[in-house]
Amino acid sequence: MATNRRTWLKQSGLALAGLTLLHNRLPALPPNEVVYKPWDGPIRLSSNENPYGPSASARKAMADAIAGSNRYPWGNTDSLLNKIAANYGLQNENVLLGAGSSDILGLVAHYASLQKGHAIAAHPSFRSWWGAAEKCGLPIVKVPLTEDKKHDLPTMMDKVNNQTRLVYVCNPNNPTGTVLPVADLKAFVTEVSKTTLVMLDEAYTEYSDEPSLANMVANNKNLIVVKTFSKIYGLAGARIGYALAHADTINQLADLLPWANAGVSAVSLAAASASLDDKGFVNLSKTNNAKAKAHTCQTFQSLNIPYIPSHTNFIYYSAANFNGDLNAMLKEHQVTGTGIIEENGRWTRITVGTMEEMQQFSKVLKQIWK
């Protein structure tokens, strides 16, 4: 037994030393430093990730939280709920956490499917929740975008009837990067939510100058605003997002969960809380994204490649004039992009990485574009 205890203590000591060494090897960067790439390999421009994060303060908070991960993080959960709520002039009863915003989108789809009917969504738009919705008996009525790749709000409103259980709007829209005029969106939400649930996906508002509509949820039981820490905060791998809604709506969503707000780890809670406090990192991410995006748009212009002005960290562009499989050619040159999203016009999307990454993307594009 003594030998086993000594062995256990030795192994524990080695593990603790390993964690300490890992912590010490994390880039010790000041808050406004953004040189961070956790893996080698092809330039990854496929998933709208923030190439600069997590911020230094978030990384430190995550490392510090490891030691307390043997305890349920109730206090930290409440603290983050309060901090999120305060950002929007709401109460913690208006917030529900999830493992990324996709987790919340699926939960809302499940909630909407409890009554037989259908959902309405623009197409193309973010669709990771569509499969779950349809398997729950909630088919999706798809409304094509306008010619300038924006939501066709009048047509979407015309599709609403007594069988509509959910209307989904992604603003700014993924994959097109377009935004809706705030007055038009508010009017749409106000009218549609009189009869059915509206789910407003605001994953990318921090990259744009568009205001959140979260302040509407306090007095509207049929509006759910979905947000994420995956994008500008650089926490895609940490898996944390949240819903903002009327307290009664939050309670109804929570009733579908075995344990509300328990799907986020102590480490992710710490990262999210630190990220909300790090305004400098957010501002720098937005500034650097704008510069790298402008460089990429200049490349598209020089090659006469049609593209849609973007309010996000990605750009929607047409490969109609490319002779061959563009995505395969990019992969051959160590750039991971996205496949064709719309066959009509062969529209595709590229994530905006660092300036160095986008310079390399531009170099490759100029070599292969024929």
Solvent accessible surface area in square Angstrom, and as a share of the most:
residue,aa,sasa,rsa
1,M,168,0.75
2,A,53,0.41
3,T,83,0.48
4,N,100,0.51
5,R,136,0.50
6,R,149,0.55
7,T,61,0.36
8,W,156,0.55
9,L,100,0.50
10,K,141,0.60
11,Q,108,0.48
12,S,40,0.26
13,G,40,0.38
14,L,115,0.57
15,A,63,0.49
16,L,118,0.59
17,A,57,0.44
18,G,38,0.36
19,L,79,0.39
20,T,70,0.41
21,L,86,0.43
22,L,103,0.51
23,H,74,0.33
24,N,108,0.56
25,R,177,0.65
26,L,51,0.25
27,P,51,0.32
28,A,104,0.81
29,L,44,0.22
30,P,83,0.52
31,P,76,0.48
32,N,92,0.47
33,E,58,0.26
34,V,25,0.14
35,V,112,0.64
36,Y,43,0.16
37,K,104,0.44
38,P,84,0.53
39,W,107,0.37
40,D,139,0.72
41,G,45,0.43
42,P,60,0.38
43,I,25,0.12
44,R,111,0.41
45,L,1,0.00
46,S,24,0.16
47,S,49,0.31
48,N,3,0.01
49,E,37,0.17
50,N,11,0.06
51,P,32,0.20
52,Y,11,0.04
53,G,10,0.09
54,P,24,0.15
55,S,1,0.00
56,A,16,0.12
57,S,41,0.27
58,A,0,0.00
59,R,13,0.05
60,K,121,0.51
61,A,22,0.17
62,M,43,0.19
63,A,19,0.14
64,D,77,0.40
65,A,17,0.13
66,I,70,0.35
67,A,92,0.71
68,G,38,0.37
69,S,62,0.40
70,N,116,0.59
71,R,179,0.65
72,Y,143,0.54
73,P,32,0.20
74,W,156,0.55
75,G,55,0.53
76,N,83,0.42
77,T,15,0.08
78,D,74,0.38
79,S,57,0.37
80,L,1,0.00
81,L,11,0.06
82,N,76,0.39
83,K,54,0.23
84,I,1,0.00
85,A,2,0.02
86,A,74,0.57
87,N,77,0.40
88,Y,50,0.19
89,G,69,0.66
90,L,15,0.07
91,Q,115,0.51
92,N,62,0.32
93,E,98,0.44
94,N,10,0.05
95,V,3,0.02
96,L,1,0.01
97,L,5,0.02
98,G,3,0.03
99,A,35,0.27
100,G,0,0.00
101,S,14,0.09
102,S,45,0.29
103,D,72,0.37
104,I,2,0.01
105,L,0,0.00
106,G,21,0.20
107,L,18,0.09
108,V,0,0.00
109,A,1,0.00
110,H,73,0.32
111,Y,45,0.17
112,A,8,0.06
113,S,16,0.10
114,L,107,0.53
115,Q,123,0.55
116,K,177,0.75
117,G,10,0.10
118,H,25,0.11
119,A,0,0.00
120,I,0,0.00
121,A,0,0.00
122,A,0,0.00
123,H,65,0.29
124,P,6,0.04
125,S,6,0.04
126,F,57,0.24
127,R,134,0.49
128,S,67,0.44
129,W,4,0.01
130,W,18,0.06
131,G,37,0.35
132,A,49,0.38
133,A,0,0.00
134,E,79,0.35
135,K,187,0.79
136,C,61,0.36
137,G,41,0.40
138,L,0,0.00
139,P,73,0.46
140,I,14,0.07
141,V,49,0.28
142,K,91,0.38
143,V,2,0.01
144,P,95,0.60
145,L,23,0.11
146,T,50,0.29
147,E,173,0.77
148,D,77,0.40
149,K,23,0.10
150,K,67,0.29
151,H,9,0.04
152,D,34,0.18
153,L,16,0.08
154,P,96,0.60
155,T,45,0.26
156,M,0,0.00
157,M,68,0.30
158,D,119,0.62
159,K,93,0.39
160,V,33,0.19
161,N,84,0.43
162,N,125,0.64
163,Q,84,0.37
164,T,4,0.02
165,R,54,0.20
166,L,0,0.00
167,V,0,0.00
168,Y,0,0.00
169,V,0,0.00
170,C,1,0.01
171,N,8,0.04
172,P,0,0.00
173,N,1,0.00
174,N,10,0.05
175,P,8,0.05
176,T,0,0.00
177,G,0,0.00
178,T,8,0.05
179,V,16,0.09
180,L,9,0.05
181,P,71,0.45
182,V,53,0.30
183,A,71,0.55
184,D,74,0.38
185,L,5,0.03
186,K,84,0.36
187,A,64,0.49
188,F,4,0.02
189,V,0,0.00
190,T,67,0.39
191,E,81,0.36
192,V,4,0.02
193,S,9,0.06
194,K,137,0.58
195,T,106,0.61
196,T,8,0.05
197,L,13,0.07
198,V,0,0.00
199,M,0,0.00
200,L,0,0.00
201,D,4,0.02
202,E,4,0.02
203,A,8,0.06
204,Y,5,0.02
205,T,10,0.06
206,E,42,0.19
207,Y,14,0.05
208,S,10,0.06
209,D,125,0.65
210,E,42,0.19
211,P,77,0.48
212,S,31,0.20
213,L,1,0.01
214,A,1,0.01
215,N,101,0.52
216,M,42,0.19
217,V,0,0.00
218,A,45,0.35
219,N,143,0.74
220,N,28,0.14
221,K,113,0.48
222,N,47,0.24
223,L,0,0.00
224,I,0,0.00
225,V,0,0.00
226,V,0,0.00
227,K,4,0.02
228,T,7,0.04
229,F,1,0.00
230,S,8,0.05
231,K,32,0.14
232,I,2,0.01
233,Y,25,0.10
234,G,8,0.08
235,L,2,0.01
236,A,28,0.22
237,G,75,0.72
238,A,19,0.15
239,R,97,0.35
240,I,0,0.00
241,G,0,0.00
242,Y,8,0.03
243,A,0,0.00
244,L,0,0.00
245,A,0,0.00
246,H,34,0.15
247,A,18,0.14
248,D,58,0.30
249,T,2,0.01
250,I,10,0.05
251,N,89,0.46
252,Q,83,0.37
253,L,0,0.00
254,A,21,0.16
255,D,119,0.61
256,L,53,0.26
257,L,57,0.28
258,P,142,0.90
259,W,130,0.46
260,A,35,0.27
261,N,33,0.17
262,A,47,0.36
263,G,56,0.54
264,V,10,0.06
265,S,60,0.39
266,A,12,0.09
267,V,36,0.21
268,S,7,0.05
269,L,2,0.01
270,A,20,0.15
271,A,0,0.00
272,A,0,0.00
273,S,27,0.17
274,A,18,0.14
275,S,2,0.01
276,L,8,0.04
277,D,94,0.49
278,D,17,0.09
279,K,119,0.50
280,G,34,0.32
281,F,2,0.01
282,V,24,0.14
283,N,93,0.48
284,L,50,0.25
285,S,1,0.01
286,K,65,0.27
287,T,62,0.36
288,N,33,0.17
289,N,8,0.04
290,A,51,0.40
291,K,119,0.51
292,A,0,0.00
293,K,27,0.11
294,A,50,0.39
295,H,49,0.22
296,T,0,0.00
297,C,18,0.11
298,Q,114,0.51
299,T,5,0.03
300,F,0,0.00
301,Q,105,0.47
302,S,74,0.48
303,L,42,0.21
304,N,125,0.64
305,I,5,0.03
306,P,62,0.39
307,Y,50,0.19
308,I,23,0.12
309,P,94,0.59
310,S,18,0.11
311,H,71,0.32
312,T,0,0.00
313,N,2,0.01
314,F,0,0.00
315,I,0,0.00
316,Y,0,0.00
317,Y,2,0.01
318,S,4,0.02
319,A,0,0.00
320,A,55,0.42
321,N,96,0.49
322,F,9,0.04
323,N,131,0.67
324,G,41,0.39
325,D,87,0.45
326,L,6,0.03
327,N,33,0.17
328,A,42,0.33
329,M,60,0.27
330,L,3,0.02
331,K,111,0.47
332,E,124,0.56
333,H,62,0.28
334,Q,105,0.47
335,V,0,0.00
336,T,39,0.23
337,G,7,0.07
338,T,34,0.20
339,G,32,0.31
340,I,61,0.31
341,I,51,0.26
342,E,37,0.17
343,E,137,0.61
344,N,136,0.69
345,G,26,0.25
346,R,62,0.23
347,W,32,0.11
348,T,3,0.02
349,R,29,0.11
350,I,0,0.00
351,T,4,0.02
352,V,2,0.01
353,G,3,0.02
354,T,25,0.15
355,M,59,0.26
356,E,124,0.56
357,E,26,0.12
358,M,0,0.00
359,Q,91,0.40
360,Q,70,0.31
361,F,0,0.00
362,S,5,0.03
363,K,114,0.48
364,V,2,0.01
365,L,0,0.00
366,K,113,0.48
367,Q,99,0.44
368,I,6,0.03
369,W,36,0.13
370,K,170,0.72
